[in-house]
Amino acid sequence: MFTQDQRLSTDLSLHDKQLESEPFIGHKSTEIEDAQSPATSKKRLWVSLIIVVQWIILGVSFFFNAVLWFGPIDRASVVYSPVHDAIRFHDVVYASGFRSQVTKFQGPPTVEVEQAWEELYPSTMTRVSAAEAAKLANKTVRIPDDPENYLVSIDVFHQMHCLNIIRKKVWGVVPDTYVEEKMLELEHVDHCVDSIRQSLMCSGDVTPLPWKWGKNETDGTDLLHPEAHVVHTCLDWNLLIHWAEDRKIVNLTRDKKPVEEESKK
């Protein structure tokens, strides 16, 4: 897609490092020597991953931003989703994730933090009608216990699930069920990282982030830094959740194929 891959990669890497260091501007250079130990290197790796996670959160509006910014589009060129008619957009100022702008989704695992994340995607299994299923570019199957309707998962909820898995891995959450234990295995976490990468590259948020002059915390000199606390046009997440709640599948029989599905084999 890009014609200057190396340059773009370098620029983004420098941009992320600037954001990562912003709250810590002015650390003494002697600390660099302390960062050479294996334990410190591993810690820095996790810190870098946390920064990546924060930037992933900034891309929550994904495809829907592109629809708004680029104006009217030919619906025939967009993969159909039954969500299209239910979604609305509004302007949101992003929190930077630092200092006074830390959100309820950040920080060490607590009951409150875990609940906040769980409420972001109340269900990853959604019911659609036969008429809606007929329009899908990627064909799906009937719900075994509800054969009049069909089963889908809305991809952004899958991405949010994956982001939550990465967050748990970063913070060293101890799994309390066998299913969660399997999800926190490195192979699944690696899947989640690449799934989010593909989603960001497919329909990333292209809102320009401005740069501003600030002060170096050590000596008070002028210093440029990127500003993440800016306005974006976003999908109304609450409306999406309400839509999904109305179509939520609570209990899914996953090991009993309907007769008509067997006949297709």
N, C-alpha and C positions, 0 to 999 in steps of 0.2 A: 504493500500500500504506500509506504513512504519511500522517497527517493534518496533520502539522506539518513539512513537508519542509524549509523554510528553517531553522527552529530546529534540527532534527536535524542538518542539514548544517553549521551553524555550530558546534554543540557538538562534533561529531566532528572538525571542523577544528581547534578549539582543543585538543582532546584529543591529536591527533597532533602538534601543534606543541609541546605540553608534553613529550611523549615524546621528540621530536627534540632538544629543548633540554636534557633532563635531564642528560646527561653533560657539558654545557658551561655549566651554571648559573654565572652570575657574570661573563660576558664584559662588558667595559666598553662603555658606551653609545656611545663614540666609534667603535666598530667598525661601527656602523650606516652611517656616512658612507662607509666603504670598500666597502659592499655595493651601492652604486648603479651601479657600472660594468657594462657589458654582459656582460663575461666572468664577473664575480662572479654576476650574475643568472642566467646559464646554469648556473653551478655549483650555485647554490641550487636551481634547478629539478631537477637530477639528484639532489641530496641529498634533496629532497622525494620524488622517485620511489623512492629507496632505502628511505625510511621506509614508503612505501606497500607496497613489496615485502615488508618485514618483517612488516607487518600482514597481508598476504595469507598469509604462511607460518603465522601464528597461526590461520588458518581451515582448516587441513588436514583436520580432522575433519568439517567441512561437515554434510551431511545425516545422517550416522550419529549425531552428537551429539543431534540433534533426536529421532531415534527412541528413544534411551535416555531422555532427560530427560522427554519427554512421555508415557512409559509405553507400555503395549500399544496398538498401532494396528491398524486394519483393513488387512490386507495388500492388499486389493482397491483401496485408495485410493492405494497406492504403485506407481509405475512399476516393473515387474518388472526385476530384474537377476539374472543367474546367479551373481553374487558374493554375494548375500544369505546363502546357506547356509554360505559359507566364512568370513565375517568374524567377528571377535571384538573385544571392547573392553577397554581397560585405562586406568587413571589415569596421566596424564603431567603432570609439572610443566614448563611451558614455560620456555625460556631467554629472557631479556629481549633478548638480542642486543647488549648493551652491556658494555664492560669485560671482567670475568672471565667473563661469560656469552656471549661470542661463540662461535658454533658453527662446525663444520667447513665449513658451507655459505656462510659469509660471507668477505668480504675480496677482494683482487685475484685475478684468475685465476692459478691455479697448476695443476700436474698433479694435485695432491691435491684441490683444490677442484673441478676439472672432473670428476674421477672420482667424487667424492661425489655430485654432481648427476646424473651419468649413471646411477648405481646406483639413483636414486630411481624411475626409470621404465624398466625394462629393455626394455620393448616397448610400442609403441602400437598394435599389431595383435594381436588375440586370437581364438582359435578357440572357437566354441561348437557344441554338438551341434544336430541338427535339432529335437530335442524342446525344447531351450532356446530356439532361434530362434523356434519356433512361439509361445512365450509373450511375445515381445518386443512392446511397444507400438509401437515404431518398427521396421518390418520392414527386414531387411537381405538381403544376397545370399550365394550360395554362394562358397566359396573356389575360384578357378579350378583350382588344382592339387590340390584336396582337396574334391571336390564333395559328399562325405558330411557336411561340416561348413560352418559359416557364419562370416562375418567381422564382427567388431565391434571397436570401440575403447572402452575404459573411460574415461569422461569425466575422472575425476580425474587420470589419466595425461596426458591432453591438456592439462589446466590446469597440471600440473607442467611439461610441455614448454613451455607458453607463459610460465610464470614464469621458466624458465631462459633463454628467449629475451630477455625483458626484462632479466634480470640481465646477460647478455652485452652487451646494448646499453648499459646503464648503465656498465659497466666498459670499454667500447670494445674488446671482443674482436674481433680481426681474423679474419674467416672464412677457413678453410683449404680449403673446398670450395664449389662453385657452389651446391649446395643450401643450405648454411648462409648463403651470401651473400644468397640470395633471402629466407631466413627473417629475416634481420636488416634487411631493407628496412623503411622506416617504415610502409608499408601493412600488412605482416604484424605488426609490433610493435603497431600500433594495434588490429588484430584481437585480439591476445592480451590487451591491456589490457581491452578491452570484454568478451571472453569470460570473463575472471576476474571482472570486475564482475558479470556476470549470474550466475555461479556463486555468488558471495558473497551476492547478494541472494536467490537461490533457496533456499539452505540454509546460511546462515552460522552460525558458532559464536556462540551467545548466552551463553557463560559470562560472569558478571559479573566485571569487573576491579576490584579494590579500590583505594582511594587511601590513601596513608600519609604521615605527617609525616617529613620529612627535613630536611637542613640546606642552606642556600644556601652554595655553595662559596666565594663571595666574602667574605661577612661573617659566616657562621655562624648567621644567623637562621633561624627555623623556616620551612619551605616545604612545601606539599602537592605530591605528585606521584603519578601513576598507577603501579600495580605490575603488571608483565606476567609476573613470575616466580611464577605461580600454577598450581594444579592444574586440568586439564581431563580429561574422559572422552573418549578418542580411539579411533578405529579402529586396530587393530594393523596398522601399515603393512607389517611383515615378512610377516605372513600373506597380505596382499593381493598382495605381490610374488611370494610362492611360488605362489599361485594363478595369477597371470598367467604366471609362468615355465613352468608345466606346460602352458599353452595357447598359448605364444608361437608366432607365425608368423615364421619366419626369412626366407624368400624368398617374396615375393608377386608373382605375375604380374599386372600391372595393365593390360595392354593386349591381353588375349586373353579376350574374353567367351565363356563356355560356350554351347553350342548352345541349351540350354533357356532361357538368359537372352535370347538373340537372339529366340527364339520369342515372348517376352512383349512385344516392341516393338509 
